[in-house]
């Protein structure tokens, strides 16, 4: 099984699950496939470096002139819109992948874990979260729960829809970047999103058909990491 098969299986699992817990777990597992593979993670790292360099070029040297700050902010926003790392990856990486990954690797009790992981994996009404709030040295349980309620707004039904959209967009963009970066037959593979027959549903913004077309196109060319 090549990485396209693995990513597609996980992609479908993310979108099909009704459980919030499984939704966040499947996103973590999808990103984990990428981060634990040198070739795949290099695509993310390259995009992050391109953003770092581009951001530095926009803001160096530093200015206090308001008109220049506004123009540089506009350029920064434009840079972020068209960068794989910042456009759709960062939100799911920072808010979902990192907290869950840290939770998996940590041997600490739940009272010492990142509460974001506890909220995603168990829910705000779980005994794990209650245990966390009751073991905060810096604040009483009531204050700790109020703090968690604020963070829990990141994982509401409304926010899940946004994560889903970010995830769909990233999935398409990442497969395209992988094709451009690592294809064995670069003469006949799509060179950019504009050369792929994307079919956007204007009501939902979904790319389901387009994703399948990309995967089928690339799998026919047989490049496997």
Backbone bond lengths (Angstrom), bond angles and torsions (degrees), N, CA, C in turn:
res aa  C-N    CA-C-N  psi(-1)  N-CA   C-N-CA  omega(-1)  CA-C   N-CA-C  phi
1 X - - - 1.463 - - 1.525 109.25 -
2 X 1.343 117.84 125.38 1.449 120.04 178.78 1.526 110.47 -86.15
3 X 1.325 115.77 176.32 1.460 118.41 -173.56 1.521 111.90 -69.42
4 X 1.340 119.08 -25.20 1.459 120.38 176.43 1.528 110.39 -62.67
5 X 1.333 116.68 -44.37 1.462 120.57 178.29 1.523 110.91 -60.30
6 X 1.335 115.67 -46.00 1.459 120.59 -177.45 1.520 111.48 -64.65
7 X 1.329 116.91 -45.69 1.457 120.21 179.40 1.525 111.78 -65.37
8 X 1.332 116.56 -38.44 1.460 119.29 -179.10 1.527 111.13 -66.80
9 X 1.323 117.24 -40.58 1.469 120.53 177.76 1.522 110.15 -60.17
10 X 1.329 115.87 -45.27 1.464 119.97 -179.19 1.531 110.82 -69.47
11 X 1.333 116.42 -37.15 1.468 121.42 177.76 1.531 110.38 -58.61
12 X 1.318 116.42 -47.48 1.455 120.38 -179.89 1.523 111.31 -66.02
13 X 1.330 117.08 -35.75 1.459 120.69 178.75 1.528 110.93 -64.22
14 X 1.333 116.35 -39.04 1.467 120.26 178.79 1.521 110.47 -60.37
15 X 1.319 117.06 -46.97 1.458 121.14 -172.68 1.520 112.92 -79.30
16 X 1.323 117.69 -23.23 1.458 120.18 -175.06 1.522 113.34 -90.04
17 X 1.319 118.78 -21.90 1.453 120.35 -174.80 1.516 111.76 -74.49
18 X 1.327 116.12 140.41 1.458 121.29 175.34 1.523 111.20 -93.32
19 X 1.309 116.30 -18.89 1.459 121.66 -178.55 1.522 110.68 -77.61
20 X 1.325 116.98 129.69 1.459 120.20 176.34 1.516 111.19 -62.78
21 X 1.331 116.38 -41.01 1.464 120.47 -179.51 1.518 110.90 -59.37
22 X 1.337 116.73 -49.08 1.463 120.26 -179.36 1.529 111.10 -67.76
23 X 1.327 116.98 -32.69 1.456 120.96 177.39 1.520 110.13 -58.57
24 X 1.327 117.05 -50.65 1.462 120.50 -178.44 1.530 111.56 -71.00
25 X 1.317 117.40 -35.34 1.466 120.27 177.43 1.522 110.64 -64.33
26 X 1.312 117.02 -41.84 1.464 120.11 -178.34 1.518 112.03 -69.84
27 X 1.331 117.51 -35.54 1.466 118.93 174.09 1.521 109.78 -63.54
28 X 1.338 116.24 -42.61 1.466 119.44 177.87 1.523 110.74 -58.93
29 X 1.323 117.42 -45.00 1.463 121.08 -177.72 1.532 111.30 -66.92
30 X 1.330 116.68 -35.39 1.465 120.37 177.25 1.530 109.91 -63.06
31 X 1.332 116.35 -51.29 1.464 120.41 -179.97 1.524 110.36 -64.19
32 X 1.321 117.00 -33.47 1.465 121.04 -178.72 1.524 111.16 -64.11
33 X 1.331 117.13 -36.16 1.466 121.06 176.38 1.522 109.61 -56.93
34 X 1.320 115.91 -42.53 1.461 121.39 -178.47 1.523 111.13 -71.81
35 X 1.325 117.18 -47.57 1.462 121.21 -173.04 1.525 112.48 -70.26
36 X 1.331 118.29 -23.66 1.459 121.43 -178.29 1.525 112.64 -95.19
37 X 1.326 116.26 4.52 1.463 120.95 178.45 1.525 108.13 -115.65
38 X 1.322 117.27 124.26 1.466 121.30 -174.13 1.520 112.33 -59.93
39 X 1.353 116.89 -44.60 1.465 119.55 -178.07 1.524 111.80 -66.73
40 X 1.325 115.81 -41.29 1.459 119.15 -177.91 1.526 111.43 -72.14
41 X 1.322 116.50 -43.76 1.466 119.66 -179.09 1.529 111.18 -65.77
42 X 1.341 116.71 -27.51 1.466 119.06 178.96 1.525 111.21 -64.57
43 X 1.336 117.48 -27.89 1.464 121.09 177.35 1.526 109.76 -66.59
44 X 1.332 115.65 -43.21 1.470 120.72 177.37 1.520 110.18 -65.91
45 X 1.328 115.89 -45.51 1.469 119.71 -178.60 1.528 111.99 -62.41
46 X 1.319 116.24 -38.37 1.468 120.65 178.63 1.523 110.51 -63.95
47 X 1.330 115.96 -42.28 1.458 120.15 179.36 1.526 110.90 -65.84
48 X 1.340 116.86 -40.59 1.466 120.79 178.44 1.524 110.96 -63.41
49 X 1.336 116.59 -39.32 1.458 120.56 179.22 1.526 110.66 -68.14
50 X 1.321 116.88 -38.91 1.459 120.54 177.16 1.523 110.73 -61.62
51 X 1.327 115.64 -38.37 1.466 118.46 177.73 1.523 110.78 -68.43
52 X 1.339 116.93 -42.31 1.461 120.65 -179.89 1.523 110.75 -59.30
53 X 1.327 116.65 -45.96 1.457 121.12 -179.61 1.526 110.45 -66.08
54 X 1.322 116.82 -45.15 1.454 120.56 -179.53 1.519 112.13 -62.92
55 X 1.328 116.23 -41.20 1.473 120.85 179.19 1.529 110.55 -64.43
56 X 1.335 116.34 -41.36 1.466 120.53 179.70 1.523 110.82 -64.35
57 X 1.319 116.34 -39.51 1.462 119.68 -179.98 1.528 111.56 -66.67
58 X 1.325 116.48 -34.85 1.465 120.13 179.92 1.532 111.27 -69.72
59 X 1.330 117.09 -40.52 1.463 120.66 -170.08 1.530 114.42 -101.58
60 X 1.310 117.93 3.62 1.475 119.42 177.54 1.531 109.36 -110.36
61 X 1.336 117.66 130.55 1.468 126.59 -2.62 1.525 110.93 -79.17
62 X 1.316 116.17 159.37 1.458 121.69 -178.49 1.528 110.73 -65.16
63 X 1.322 116.15 146.09 1.466 120.94 179.44 1.523 110.28 -133.45
64 X 1.313 115.70 152.16 1.461 121.51 174.74 1.531 111.30 -110.41
65 X 1.316 116.61 2.54 1.458 121.71 179.69 1.528 109.08 -74.21
66 X 1.322 116.95 122.17 1.460 121.36 -172.52 1.525 112.51 -59.79
67 X 1.319 117.26 -42.46 1.463 119.94 -179.17 1.521 111.44 -64.02
68 X 1.322 117.76 -37.68 1.460 121.49 178.15 1.523 110.85 -70.09
69 X 1.336 116.46 -37.81 1.466 120.06 177.99 1.521 110.39 -62.39
70 X 1.323 117.49 -42.34 1.462 121.28 179.25 1.533 110.75 -63.38
71 X 1.332 116.65 -42.60 1.456 119.83 -179.78 1.523 111.24 -66.92
72 X 1.332 116.48 -40.82 1.468 119.36 178.82 1.528 111.06 -67.97
73 X 1.317 116.72 -34.37 1.461 120.27 176.32 1.522 110.46 -64.39
74 X 1.325 116.62 -39.65 1.461 120.85 177.19 1.524 110.64 -62.82
75 X 1.329 116.33 -43.13 1.460 120.56 178.86 1.528 111.36 -65.26
76 X 1.341 115.87 -37.49 1.467 120.23 178.60 1.519 110.86 -65.05
77 X 1.322 116.59 -43.93 1.466 121.19 178.11 1.529 110.81 -60.02
78 X 1.307 115.94 -42.51 1.463 120.92 178.27 1.521 110.65 -63.50
79 X 1.327 116.96 -42.65 1.462 121.34 177.96 1.518 110.60 -59.79
80 X 1.327 116.87 -44.18 1.465 121.36 -177.90 1.522 112.12 -67.43
81 X 1.327 117.38 -32.56 1.467 121.42 -179.31 1.519 112.46 -63.38
82 X 1.326 117.00 -33.75 1.464 120.71 -171.82 1.526 112.74 -113.46
83 X 1.317 116.83 19.79 1.457 121.40 177.52 1.521 109.38 -109.61
84 X 1.313 117.50 127.80 1.469 122.20 -176.81 1.518 111.67 -55.51
85 X 1.319 116.51 -41.91 1.470 121.04 -175.39 1.533 111.91 -68.27
86 X 1.316 117.17 -43.93 1.460 120.01 -173.50 1.525 113.64 -90.91
87 X 1.321 118.67 -27.67 1.461 120.74 -172.31 1.521 112.77 -65.52
88 X 1.327 117.72 -49.78 1.466 120.87 -174.90 1.528 114.01 -135.80
89 X 1.324 117.50 -17.91 1.460 120.46 -174.48 1.525 112.72 -79.13
90 X 1.317 117.86 -40.38 1.462 121.46 -170.30 1.519 112.65 -60.07
91 X 1.326 117.75 -41.64 1.468 120.19 -176.49 1.526 111.70 -62.65
92 X 1.336 116.96 -46.25 1.461 118.88 -178.68 1.531 111.45 -76.49
93 X 1.317 117.08 -27.01 1.466 120.42 178.62 1.527 111.03 -71.64
94 X 1.324 116.74 -46.95 1.467 121.06 -175.56 1.522 111.88 -76.99
95 X 1.314 117.27 -44.14 1.463 119.72 -173.67 1.523 114.12 -86.67
96 X 1.328 117.39 -20.05 1.468 119.81 -176.76 1.526 111.64 -118.13
97 X 1.327 116.97 -57.82 1.464 119.61 -172.30 1.524 112.74 -64.61
98 X 1.313 118.47 -52.63 1.463 121.33 -173.74 1.532 112.54 -61.28
99 X 1.356 119.78 -48.93 1.470 118.20 179.08 1.529 113.59 -59.38
100 X 1.344 116.60 -42.32 1.468 119.10 -179.39 1.523 110.83 -70.21
101 X 1.323 117.67 -39.48 1.462 121.04 178.50 1.523 110.81 -62.37
102 X 1.325 116.77 -42.57 1.464 120.31 177.92 1.527 110.90 -64.00
103 X 1.329 116.61 -38.39 1.468 120.76 179.22 1.523 110.53 -64.35
104 X 1.317 116.93 -42.15 1.463 121.02 -179.72 1.526 110.91 -62.97
105 X 1.318 117.18 -41.60 1.464 121.63 -175.32 1.526 113.22 -79.55
106 X 1.321 116.98 -22.14 1.464 120.52 -173.57 1.523 112.15 -82.24
107 X 1.318 115.48 141.74 1.465 121.87 175.33 1.524 110.97 -100.56
108 X 1.319 117.33 4.49 1.462 121.33 -178.89 1.523 111.05 -70.60
109 X 1.325 117.63 154.14 1.471 120.59 175.57 1.527 109.92 -66.76
110 X 1.327 116.55 162.93 1.461 120.62 -177.54 1.525 112.58 -58.83
111 X 1.322 116.31 -27.63 1.462 119.54 -179.39 1.527 112.01 -65.59
112 X 1.339 117.34 -18.16 1.469 121.67 -178.52 1.525 112.76 -110.77
113 X 1.331 116.38 7.11 1.462 120.17 -176.69 1.535 111.14 -84.66
114 X 1.324 114.89 165.10 1.452 121.07 172.71 1.527 107.74 -64.45
115 X 1.326 118.25 120.44 1.473 119.37 -177.45 1.520 113.51 -63.37
116 X 1.338 118.24 -22.27 1.463 119.77 178.11 1.523 110.59 -63.42
117 X 1.329 116.49 -39.40 1.463 120.28 177.53 1.523 110.54 -64.61
118 X 1.319 116.54 -40.80 1.464 120.65 179.59 1.521 111.08 -64.17
119 X 1.326 117.29 -40.00 1.458 120.83 179.05 1.524 111.12 -64.22
120 X 1.332 117.20 -42.20 1.464 120.39 -179.13 1.520 112.46 -71.04
121 X 1.326 116.52 -42.01 1.464 120.83 -171.51 1.520 114.01 -86.13
122 X 1.336 116.67 -25.13 1.464 119.04 -174.68 1.529 114.44 -128.03
123 X 1.329 117.94 -22.44 1.457 120.68 -179.23 1.518 112.21 92.62
124 X 1.326 115.84 156.31 1.457 120.47 -173.09 1.526 112.82 -70.15
125 X 1.337 117.93 -19.92 1.466 120.91 -179.76 1.527 112.92 -94.11
126 X 1.304 117.90 5.70 1.473 121.56 -176.06 1.517 111.52 -76.08
127 X 1.332 115.64 160.15 1.467 119.61 178.41 1.526 110.36 -70.91
128 X 1.343 117.24 -25.10 1.470 119.81 176.51 1.526 110.66 -63.22
129 X 1.336 116.23 -43.75 1.461 120.32 178.77 1.524 110.49 -68.70
130 X 1.315 116.89 -40.90 1.467 120.28 177.75 1.525 110.57 -60.99
131 X 1.332 116.27 -41.46 1.469 121.28 177.90 1.525 110.45 -61.29
132 X 1.343 115.98 -40.48 1.472 120.60 179.44 1.527 110.70 -63.04
133 X 1.332 117.42 -45.15 1.465 120.84 -177.60 1.527 111.79 -66.51
134 X 1.326 117.01 -29.56 1.462 120.53 -176.99 1.525 113.16 -84.34
135 X 1.315 116.83 -3.17 1.465 120.28 -176.86 1.525 112.07 -123.67
136 X 1.333 116.18 30.00 1.453 120.34 176.03 1.521 109.73 -93.28
137 X 1.312 117.04 117.94 1.457 120.61 -179.83 1.518 112.34 -73.01
138 X 1.314 116.11 -26.47 1.460 120.33 -173.96 1.519 114.07 -87.23
139 X 1.347 118.15 -10.75 1.460 120.30 -177.88 1.519 110.69 -156.69
140 X 1.335 117.51 154.01 1.473 120.48 176.72 1.518 111.08 -70.41
141 X 1.332 118.03 161.80 1.471 121.16 -178.15 1.529 114.28 -54.77
142 X 1.327 117.30 -38.46 1.466 119.88 -178.69 1.525 111.29 -64.64
143 X 1.326 116.84 -41.51 1.459 121.09 178.60 1.528 110.73 -68.47
144 X 1.341 116.60 -38.22 1.462 120.90 178.33 1.523 110.60 -63.34
145 X 1.339 116.72 -39.96 1.461 120.08 179.27 1.522 110.99 -67.40
146 X 1.316 117.68 -38.20 1.460 120.52 177.13 1.525 110.73 -62.02
147 X 1.334 115.54 -38.73 1.458 120.25 177.34 1.526 110.69 -63.10
148 X 1.331 116.26 -42.92 1.463 120.35 -179.66 1.529 111.70 -67.35
149 X 1.320 117.26 -35.01 1.464 120.17 178.62 1.527 110.23 -61.79
150 X 1.319 116.33 -34.29 1.453 120.32 177.60 1.528 109.98 -67.33
151 X 1.341 116.76 -45.82 1.461 120.20 178.67 1.529 111.90 -67.44
152 X 1.321 115.99 -30.46 1.462 119.72 -177.96 1.521 112.08 -65.49
153 X 1.336 117.12 -18.43 1.458 120.54 176.68 1.527 111.12 -64.29
154 X 1.338 116.39 -19.52 1.465 120.06 176.73 1.518 112.07 -72.57
155 X 1.345 116.55 -14.06 1.466 119.61 -172.67 1.537 112.07 -126.01
156 X 1.323 116.08 31.19 1.454 120.97 176.01 1.521 110.12 -78.60
157 X 1.329 115.88 174.21 1.462 120.69 178.43 1.529 110.79 -60.94
158 X 1.338 116.12 -37.67 1.459 120.57 178.78 1.514 111.04 -64.23
159 X 1.331 116.71 -44.85 1.457 120.84 179.74 1.524 111.13 -67.43
160 X 1.326 117.11 -35.25 1.467 119.17 177.92 1.520 110.54 -59.35
161 X 1.317 117.31 -39.67 1.466 119.98 178.52 1.521 110.62 -62.17
162 X 1.340 116.43 -37.40 1.454 119.24 178.46 1.522 110.89 -68.27
163 X 1.342 116.92 -41.07 1.464 120.14 176.85 1.528 110.56 -62.25
164 X 1.330 116.48 -39.01 1.462 120.47 177.96 1.530 110.46 -60.36
165 X 1.329 116.48 -44.39 1.463 119.80 -179.58 1.519 110.94 -66.41
166 X 1.321 116.58 -43.62 1.470 119.99 176.45 1.524 110.29 -58.94
167 X 1.326 115.98 -41.34 1.463 121.48 -178.42 1.522 111.20 -65.89
168 X 1.329 117.39 -43.91 1.468 121.09 178.28 1.528 110.66 -60.58
169 X 1.333 115.26 -47.27 1.461 119.40 -179.52 1.524 111.43 -62.04
170 X 1.328 115.39 -43.09 1.460 119.31 -179.86 1.518 111.22 -63.91
171 X 1.312 117.09 -40.79 1.462 121.68 -179.52 1.531 110.73 -56.92
172 X 1.324 116.64 -48.16 1.464 121.25 179.10 1.527 110.62 -63.98
173 X 1.335 116.13 -48.38 1.465 120.38 -176.86 1.519 111.93 -65.10
174 X 1.342 115.91 -36.98 1.463 118.40 -178.44 1.520 111.24 -69.57
175 X 1.324 117.47 -42.81 1.470 119.84 178.79 1.523 110.55 -62.17
176 X 1.328 116.31 -37.40 1.449 120.08 178.38 1.522 110.64 -67.15
177 X 1.337 116.57 -43.15 1.462 120.36 178.02 1.515 110.96 -63.72
178 X 1.338 116.91 -37.97 1.460 120.52 177.69 1.512 111.04 -64.41
179 X 1.333 116.40 -39.49 1.462 120.26 178.20 1.520 110.72 -63.65
180 X 1.320 115.97 -43.69 1.464 120.15 -179.13 1.523 112.48 -67.71
181 X 1.322 116.14 -28.33 1.464 121.15 -173.84 1.519 113.40 -90.13
182 X 1.337 117.19 -42.24 1.456 119.26 -164.45 1.523 115.82 -125.00
183 X 1.325 117.78 8.94 1.457 119.07 -179.04 1.525 111.21 -67.03
184 X 1.320 116.23 140.83 1.466 120.45 176.55 1.523 110.89 -73.86
185 X 1.340 116.59 -38.34 1.458 120.13 -178.95 1.520 108.50 -107.67
186 X 1.286 118.23 84.91 1.455 121.98 -174.30 1.517 112.52 -77.55
187 X 1.330 118.92 -10.77 1.461 120.58 -178.23 1.521 112.83 -76.63
188 X 1.325 117.18 -27.49 1.457 118.74 -175.29 1.518 113.28 -118.91
189 X 1.337 117.26 -6.26 1.455 119.39 175.15 1.523 109.70 -77.98
190 X 1.347 118.46 152.42 1.462 120.73 176.42 1.518 110.40 -57.42
191 X 1.337 116.93 136.52 1.454 121.16 -178.30 1.520 112.18 -94.52
192 X 1.325 118.10 -18.29 1.453 120.36 -179.59 1.517 109.16 -159.36
193 X 1.329 115.65 169.07 1.454 119.49 179.10 1.516 111.39 -59.21
194 X 1.342 117.50 -33.26 1.460 121.18 -177.03 1.518 112.12 -65.11
195 X 1.343 118.44 -19.72 1.458 121.13 -179.54 1.523 111.89 -95.81
196 X 1.323 117.38 0.07 1.459 121.86 179.44 1.524 108.35 -102.95
197 X 1.333 119.44 134.36 1.462 121.39 -177.57 1.525 112.21 -72.05
198 X 1.322 117.61 78.64 1.458 121.82 -179.91 1.523 109.99 -74.18
199 X 1.331 115.59 132.78 1.463 120.71 178.73 1.518 108.37 -118.44
200 X 1.307 116.32 101.16 1.448 122.45 -175.96 1.521 110.23 -93.26
201 X 1.334 115.85 129.26 1.459 121.27 172.29 1.527 107.22 -83.64
202 X 1.347 119.56 109.59 1.460 121.31 -175.10 1.514 113.46 -64.60
203 X 1.335 117.71 -18.88 1.461 119.89 -179.66 1.517 112.25 -79.18
204 X 1.325 116.88 -32.76 1.464 120.43 -174.34 1.513 114.11 -118.59
205 X 1.344 117.00 -21.05 1.457 119.81 -175.32 1.513 112.69 78.25
206 X 1.354 117.95 12.45 1.463 121.40 -176.45 1.520 111.32 -77.24
207 X 1.346 115.10 152.77 1.457 121.89 179.63 1.533 110.77 -124.10
208 X 1.328 119.26 26.59 1.467 121.06 -172.57 1.529 112.77 -54.97
209 X 1.324 116.97 -50.79 1.460 120.26 -178.52 1.518 110.51 -62.84
210 X 1.327 116.40 -42.14 1.452 120.78 -177.57 1.525 111.09 -64.01
211 X 1.334 116.42 -41.41 1.456 120.09 179.29 1.520 110.80 -59.93
212 X 1.322 116.35 -44.14 1.458 119.48 -179.84 1.528 110.59 -64.62
213 X 1.333 117.03 -38.50 1.457 119.76 178.90 1.522 111.02 -64.14
214 X 1.329 116.40 -41.04 1.462 120.11 177.95 1.521 110.42 -61.51
215 X 1.327 115.84 -47.95 1.468 120.10 -176.96 1.518 110.95 -63.17
216 X 1.329 116.94 -44.69 1.458 119.70 179.57 1.520 111.22 -63.36
217 X 1.334 116.53 -39.57 1.463 120.49 178.60 1.519 111.03 -62.78
218 X 1.332 115.62 -47.02 1.457 119.13 -176.44 1.528 112.34 -70.63
219 X 1.340 116.62 -38.08 1.457 119.42 -178.90 1.534 111.15 -65.34
220 X 1.336 117.20 -29.72 1.458 120.02 177.67 1.523 110.70 -64.80
221 X 1.331 116.73 -26.44 1.458 120.69 -178.51 1.519 111.39 -88.86
222 X 1.348 116.07 -8.61 1.463 120.92 171.15 1.525 113.89 55.44
223 X 1.304 116.55 60.72 1.458 116.69 165.46 1.515 107.56 -112.31
224 X 1.318 113.43 127.38 1.464 120.95 -173.13 1.516 108.15 -131.05
225 X 1.344 115.99 137.84 1.463 119.34 176.13 1.517 108.68 -87.55
